[in-house]
Amino acid sequence: MTTTHGVPARISIVTLGVADLARSSEFYAALGWERSAASSPEIVWFRTADSALGLFPTAALAADAGIPEGGEPAFRGVTLAINLESAQAVDEALAVAVEAGASVVKPPATAHWGGYSGYFEDPDGHLWELAHNPFFPLSESGRLELP
C-alpha cells in the first residue's frame, strides 16, 4: 500500500457565503453558469471548468466551519479570478456580469504585468477578477495551463 504525504494541489469546491440564496443563485445563473441538479433549498451548486461553486447562507457556512459569524470586512483578502482568451473576452464577460447585477470595482485596463484585467463584485461583495494573461494559456476546456 502506498502512502502519500501532503495535501493534493487542487481546488475542488469554492463555497461563498451569501446573504440571500435566491438572489445570488439568480445572479450566477444570469452569468450563464450551469446550475447543478445536486442543488437543494439549503445550498446551490454551479459547475465550473475544473471545480464547483457552492452558494450557502453566510450564517450556515460560519456554523458549518465552527466559527462565529462576523461582520463583512471591506476587503476579505481573497479574490476569485477567471482567465479569458483575450482582452475583448474580458470586456464582454464584464458586460454580462454587470447586466446580471454585478458592480464594477475596477474597470478593465492593461495591467503592469502585461495582461488585461478588471474586477467586479457579486451581490454579496465577493470580488471576481476577469483577466487575459498572455503568459498563462488556456486549454480547449478552459483550464489554466501554468508554465
Number of C-alpha atoms within 10 A of each C-alpha: 3 4 4 7 6 5 6 7 6 8 9 11 15 13 17 16 19 23 15 14 18 14 14 22 20 15 20 22 14 16 18 12 16 13 19 14 9 9 13 9 8 10 17 21 23 20 14 14 9 13 13 16 19 20 24 23 19 19 16 15 19 15 11 9 10 9 10 10 13 9 6 9 8 7 10 10 7 9 13 12 14 14 21 23 16 15 20 12 15 22 20 11 17 23 15 14 22 17 13 18 20 24 17 18 14 12 12 20 14 13 13 7 9 11 16 22 23 21 20 23 20 19 18 16 17 17 22 20 20 24 26 26 20 16 12 16 17 17 10 7 8 15 13 17 10 8 6
